[in-house]
Amino acid sequence: MTDTQAFVEISSRSAAELAEKYLALWNEPDPERRRRMIAELWTEDGRHILQPPQEIRDMAGQPGIGLTAILEARGYEQIEARAASAYEHWVRSEGLSFRGRDDADRLGDVVKFHWEAVAKDGEVFAVGLTFLVLAAGGRIERDYTFVVA
C-alpha cells in the first residue's frame, strides 16, 4: 500500500470504523498483525496516554509514593509493547475482550468513543473513554484513554 493509498483509506474512515479498528487491535492475538495495525493506525511518533482507574491514581499519589499515575507510550515500539501487555493480561489471561459502545463521534481532528472490557459471560468488567487526536493524514497522533469504571 502506498502512502497516498493509506492516506485516502484512513482519512475517509468514519469515526465508527476507526473505533472498531482501534478496539480490534487490543483483542488481536497475533503479534505481527498487531504490529501492522499499529503502523496503520498511529503516526510514527504517536502517543498512547492512559489514565488508570481512580484507585490506582489514589495509591500512586499517597505520601511517600508521590508518583503520577499517567502511563504514556510513545512511538510504534512502545505502543506495541503496551498492546502486547494489555492483550496478555486482560484478553489471554483474564478472558476479557474489548468492545465499543456504538457512540463513536468525530469533530474535526478528534474522535471519541466509550469502550467496555467484557467477560465471556457478558459481565462488563471495566468501562473507558478514548479521545483520538488525528494528524493531518488521518492517523492517530495522540490517544487519550481514561478508565472510568
ChimeraX commands (.cxc) that place a marker at each C-alpha (Angstrom):
marker #1 position 0.00,0.00,0.00 radius 0.5
marker #1 position 1.42,3.40,-0.93 radius 0.5
marker #1 position 1.38,6.36,1.47 radius 0.5
marker #1 position -1.26,8.03,-0.73 radius 0.5
marker #1 position -3.49,4.95,-0.60 radius 0.5
marker #1 position -3.07,4.74,3.18 radius 0.5
marker #1 position -3.93,8.45,3.50 radius 0.5
marker #1 position -7.12,8.08,1.47 radius 0.5
marker #1 position -8.13,4.93,3.36 radius 0.5
marker #1 position -7.58,6.48,6.80 radius 0.5
marker #1 position -8.90,9.98,6.09 radius 0.5
marker #1 position -12.13,8.60,4.63 radius 0.5
marker #1 position -12.76,6.28,7.57 radius 0.5
marker #1 position -15.77,7.15,9.71 radius 0.5
marker #1 position -15.49,7.57,13.47 radius 0.5
marker #1 position -17.23,4.21,13.96 radius 0.5
marker #1 position -14.84,2.41,11.62 radius 0.5
marker #1 position -11.82,3.95,13.33 radius 0.5
marker #1 position -13.13,2.99,16.79 radius 0.5
marker #1 position -13.79,-0.57,15.59 radius 0.5
marker #1 position -10.30,-0.93,14.13 radius 0.5
marker #1 position -8.75,0.60,17.26 radius 0.5
marker #1 position -10.57,-1.81,19.59 radius 0.5
marker #1 position -9.74,-4.79,17.34 radius 0.5
marker #1 position -6.07,-4.04,17.98 radius 0.5
marker #1 position -6.42,-4.66,21.72 radius 0.5
marker #1 position -8.16,-8.02,21.06 radius 0.5
marker #1 position -5.68,-9.18,18.38 radius 0.5
marker #1 position -3.75,-12.34,19.40 radius 0.5
marker #1 position -1.18,-12.28,16.56 radius 0.5
marker #1 position 1.84,-10.05,17.37 radius 0.5
marker #1 position 2.70,-9.45,13.71 radius 0.5
marker #1 position -0.84,-8.41,12.89 radius 0.5
marker #1 position -0.87,-6.09,15.95 radius 0.5
marker #1 position 2.36,-4.53,14.69 radius 0.5
marker #1 position 0.82,-3.84,11.26 radius 0.5
marker #1 position -2.35,-2.46,12.83 radius 0.5
marker #1 position -0.34,-0.04,14.98 radius 0.5
marker #1 position 1.57,1.23,11.93 radius 0.5
marker #1 position -1.72,1.72,10.11 radius 0.5
marker #1 position -3.47,3.47,12.99 radius 0.5
marker #1 position -0.78,5.68,14.60 radius 0.5
marker #1 position 1.79,8.15,13.32 radius 0.5
marker #1 position 5.37,7.01,13.81 radius 0.5
marker #1 position 5.77,9.24,16.89 radius 0.5
marker #1 position 2.16,8.83,18.06 radius 0.5
marker #1 position 1.37,8.60,21.74 radius 0.5
marker #1 position -0.97,6.43,23.80 radius 0.5
marker #1 position -1.65,8.17,27.11 radius 0.5
marker #1 position -3.56,6.13,29.69 radius 0.5
marker #1 position -5.17,7.36,32.88 radius 0.5
marker #1 position -5.79,4.30,35.04 radius 0.5
marker #1 position -8.77,3.87,37.39 radius 0.5
marker #1 position -9.12,6.24,40.36 radius 0.5
marker #1 position -7.98,3.68,42.95 radius 0.5
marker #1 position -4.63,3.30,41.17 radius 0.5
marker #1 position -4.24,7.09,40.90 radius 0.5
marker #1 position -5.03,7.38,44.62 radius 0.5
marker #1 position -2.36,4.79,45.53 radius 0.5
marker #1 position 0.25,6.50,43.36 radius 0.5
marker #1 position -0.36,9.89,44.98 radius 0.5
marker #1 position -0.07,8.69,48.59 radius 0.5
marker #1 position 2.58,10.32,50.79 radius 0.5
marker #1 position 5.88,8.58,50.35 radius 0.5
marker #1 position 4.96,7.35,46.88 radius 0.5
marker #1 position 4.23,10.61,45.09 radius 0.5
marker #1 position 4.01,9.18,41.58 radius 0.5
marker #1 position 1.87,10.38,38.72 radius 0.5
marker #1 position -0.39,7.54,37.60 radius 0.5
marker #1 position -0.42,8.55,33.96 radius 0.5
marker #1 position 1.11,5.98,31.64 radius 0.5
marker #1 position 2.48,7.11,28.28 radius 0.5
marker #1 position 3.72,5.01,25.37 radius 0.5
marker #1 position 5.36,6.92,22.51 radius 0.5
marker #1 position 6.11,5.53,19.06 radius 0.5
marker #1 position 5.39,2.20,17.43 radius 0.5
marker #1 position 7.67,0.12,19.67 radius 0.5
marker #1 position 6.24,1.38,22.97 radius 0.5
marker #1 position 2.65,1.26,21.73 radius 0.5
marker #1 position 3.26,-2.29,20.54 radius 0.5
marker #1 position 4.63,-3.24,23.98 radius 0.5
marker #1 position 1.58,-1.64,25.64 radius 0.5
marker #1 position -0.83,-3.51,23.33 radius 0.5
marker #1 position 1.00,-6.82,23.84 radius 0.5
marker #1 position 0.95,-6.39,27.62 radius 0.5
marker #1 position -2.76,-5.48,27.61 radius 0.5
marker #1 position -3.56,-8.46,25.40 radius 0.5
marker #1 position -1.57,-10.92,27.53 radius 0.5
marker #1 position -3.06,-9.74,30.81 radius 0.5
marker #1 position -6.65,-8.79,30.02 radius 0.5
marker #1 position -7.56,-10.87,26.96 radius 0.5
marker #1 position -5.44,-14.04,27.15 radius 0.5
marker #1 position -5.13,-14.44,30.94 radius 0.5
marker #1 position -8.35,-12.82,32.20 radius 0.5
marker #1 position -10.55,-13.86,29.25 radius 0.5
marker #1 position -11.85,-10.35,28.59 radius 0.5
marker #1 position -12.48,-8.71,25.24 radius 0.5
marker #1 position -12.80,-5.05,24.33 radius 0.5
marker #1 position -15.85,-3.72,22.51 radius 0.5
marker #1 position -17.24,-0.32,21.62 radius 0.5
marker #1 position -20.48,1.19,22.89 radius 0.5
marker #1 position -21.59,2.39,19.42 radius 0.5
marker #1 position -21.17,6.05,20.34 radius 0.5
marker #1 position -18.10,6.97,18.26 radius 0.5
marker #1 position -18.20,10.55,17.09 radius 0.5
marker #1 position -15.83,12.83,15.22 radius 0.5
marker #1 position -15.37,16.57,15.47 radius 0.5
marker #1 position -12.62,17.91,13.21 radius 0.5
marker #1 position -9.45,16.02,14.06 radius 0.5
marker #1 position -10.82,14.37,17.24 radius 0.5
marker #1 position -12.64,11.04,17.53 radius 0.5
marker #1 position -14.17,9.99,20.86 radius 0.5
marker #1 position -15.87,6.79,21.95 radius 0.5
marker #1 position -16.62,4.68,25.01 radius 0.5
marker #1 position -15.49,1.06,25.27 radius 0.5
marker #1 position -16.04,-1.87,27.59 radius 0.5
marker #1 position -13.88,-4.75,28.78 radius 0.5
marker #1 position -16.29,-7.68,28.84 radius 0.5
marker #1 position -16.02,-11.17,30.34 radius 0.5
marker #1 position -17.09,-14.23,28.34 radius 0.5
marker #1 position -20.36,-14.36,30.30 radius 0.5
marker #1 position -21.16,-10.81,29.19 radius 0.5
marker #1 position -20.37,-9.11,32.50 radius 0.5
marker #1 position -18.81,-5.68,31.99 radius 0.5
marker #1 position -15.52,-5.60,33.89 radius 0.5
marker #1 position -14.42,-2.04,33.02 radius 0.5
marker #1 position -15.54,0.98,31.01 radius 0.5
marker #1 position -13.33,3.52,29.32 radius 0.5
marker #1 position -13.43,6.68,27.28 radius 0.5
marker #1 position -10.96,7.30,24.47 radius 0.5
marker #1 position -10.16,10.53,22.62 radius 0.5
marker #1 position -8.06,10.18,19.48 radius 0.5
marker #1 position -6.39,13.29,18.08 radius 0.5
marker #1 position -5.66,12.67,14.41 radius 0.5
marker #1 position -2.75,14.00,12.40 radius 0.5
marker #1 position -3.33,15.64,9.00 radius 0.5
marker #1 position -3.02,12.23,7.30 radius 0.5
marker #1 position -5.74,10.69,9.46 radius 0.5
marker #1 position -3.51,8.57,11.68 radius 0.5
marker #1 position -3.60,8.82,15.48 radius 0.5
marker #1 position -1.20,11.43,16.81 radius 0.5
marker #1 position -2.37,11.30,20.43 radius 0.5
marker #1 position -4.60,8.72,22.09 radius 0.5
marker #1 position -6.02,9.74,25.46 radius 0.5
marker #1 position -7.62,6.79,27.21 radius 0.5
marker #1 position -9.45,7.09,30.53 radius 0.5
marker #1 position -10.56,4.06,32.50 radius 0.5
marker #1 position -13.74,5.44,34.06 radius 0.5
marker #1 position -15.31,2.47,35.81 radius 0.5
marker link #1:1,2 radius 0.2
marker link #1:2,3 radius 0.2
marker link #1:3,4 radius 0.2
marker link #1:4,5 radius 0.2
marker link #1:5,6 radius 0.2
marker link #1:6,7 radius 0.2
marker link #1:7,8 radius 0.2
marker link #1:8,9 radius 0.2
marker link #1:9,10 radius 0.2
marker link #1:10,11 radius 0.2
marker link #1:11,12 radius 0.2
marker link #1:12,13 radius 0.2
marker link #1:13,14 radius 0.2
marker link #1:14,15 radius 0.2
marker link #1:15,16 radius 0.2
marker link #1:16,17 radius 0.2
marker link #1:17,18 radius 0.2
marker link #1:18,19 radius 0.2
marker link #1:19,20 radius 0.2
marker link #1:20,21 radius 0.2
marker link #1:21,22 radius 0.2
marker link #1:22,23 radius 0.2
marker link #1:23,24 radius 0.2
marker link #1:24,25 radius 0.2
marker link #1:25,26 radius 0.2
marker link #1:26,27 radius 0.2
marker link #1:27,28 radius 0.2
marker link #1:28,29 radius 0.2
marker link #1:29,30 radius 0.2
marker link #1:30,31 radius 0.2
marker link #1:31,32 radius 0.2
marker link #1:32,33 radius 0.2
marker link #1:33,34 radius 0.2
marker link #1:34,35 radius 0.2
marker link #1:35,36 radius 0.2
marker link #1:36,37 radius 0.2
marker link #1:37,38 radius 0.2
marker link #1:38,39 radius 0.2
marker link #1:39,40 radius 0.2
marker link #1:40,41 radius 0.2
marker link #1:41,42 radius 0.2
marker link #1:42,43 radius 0.2
marker link #1:43,44 radius 0.2
marker link #1:44,45 radius 0.2
marker link #1:45,46 radius 0.2
marker link #1:46,47 radius 0.2
marker link #1:47,48 radius 0.2
marker link #1:48,49 radius 0.2
marker link #1:49,50 radius 0.2
marker link #1:50,51 radius 0.2
marker link #1:51,52 radius 0.2
marker link #1:52,53 radius 0.2
marker link #1:53,54 radius 0.2
marker link #1:54,55 radius 0.2
marker link #1:55,56 radius 0.2
marker link #1:56,57 radius 0.2
marker link #1:57,58 radius 0.2
marker link #1:58,59 radius 0.2
marker link #1:59,60 radius 0.2
marker link #1:60,61 radius 0.2
marker link #1:61,62 radius 0.2
marker link #1:62,63 radius 0.2
marker link #1:63,64 radius 0.2
marker link #1:64,65 radius 0.2
marker link #1:65,66 radius 0.2
marker link #1:66,67 radius 0.2
marker link #1:67,68 radius 0.2
marker link #1:68,69 radius 0.2
marker link #1:69,70 radius 0.2
marker link #1:70,71 radius 0.2
marker link #1:71,72 radius 0.2
marker link #1:72,73 radius 0.2
marker link #1:73,74 radius 0.2
marker link #1:74,75 radius 0.2
marker link #1:75,76 radius 0.2
marker link #1:76,77 radius 0.2
marker link #1:77,78 radius 0.2
marker link #1:78,79 radius 0.2
marker link #1:79,80 radius 0.2
marker link #1:80,81 radius 0.2
marker link #1:81,82 radius 0.2
marker link #1:82,83 radius 0.2
marker link #1:83,84 radius 0.2
marker link #1:84,85 radius 0.2
marker link #1:85,86 radius 0.2
marker link #1:86,87 radius 0.2
marker link #1:87,88 radius 0.2
marker link #1:88,89 radius 0.2
marker link #1:89,90 radius 0.2
marker link #1:90,91 radius 0.2
marker link #1:91,92 radius 0.2
marker link #1:92,93 radius 0.2
marker link #1:93,94 radius 0.2
marker link #1:94,95 radius 0.2
marker link #1:95,96 radius 0.2
marker link #1:96,97 radius 0.2
marker link #1:97,98 radius 0.2
marker link #1:98,99 radius 0.2
marker link #1:99,100 radius 0.2
marker link #1:100,101 radius 0.2
marker link #1:101,102 radius 0.2
marker link #1:102,103 radius 0.2
marker link #1:103,104 radius 0.2
marker link #1:104,105 radius 0.2
marker link #1:105,106 radius 0.2
marker link #1:106,107 radius 0.2
marker link #1:107,108 radius 0.2
marker link #1:108,109 radius 0.2
marker link #1:109,110 radius 0.2
marker link #1:110,111 radius 0.2
marker link #1:111,112 radius 0.2
marker link #1:112,113 radius 0.2
marker link #1:113,114 radius 0.2
marker link #1:114,115 radius 0.2
marker link #1:115,116 radius 0.2
marker link #1:116,117 radius 0.2
marker link #1:117,118 radius 0.2
marker link #1:118,119 radius 0.2
marker link #1:119,120 radius 0.2
marker link #1:120,121 radius 0.2
marker link #1:121,122 radius 0.2
marker link #1:122,123 radius 0.2
marker link #1:123,124 radius 0.2
marker link #1:124,125 radius 0.2
marker link #1:125,126 radius 0.2
marker link #1:126,127 radius 0.2
marker link #1:127,128 radius 0.2
marker link #1:128,129 radius 0.2
marker link #1:129,130 radius 0.2
marker link #1:130,131 radius 0.2
marker link #1:131,132 radius 0.2
marker link #1:132,133 radius 0.2
marker link #1:133,134 radius 0.2
marker link #1:134,135 radius 0.2
marker link #1:135,136 radius 0.2
marker link #1:136,137 radius 0.2
marker link #1:137,138 radius 0.2
marker link #1:138,139 radius 0.2
marker link #1:139,140 radius 0.2
marker link #1:140,141 radius 0.2
marker link #1:141,142 radius 0.2
marker link #1:142,143 radius 0.2
marker link #1:143,144 radius 0.2
marker link #1:144,145 radius 0.2
marker link #1:145,146 radius 0.2
marker link #1:146,147 radius 0.2
marker link #1:147,148 radius 0.2
marker link #1:148,149 radius 0.2
view
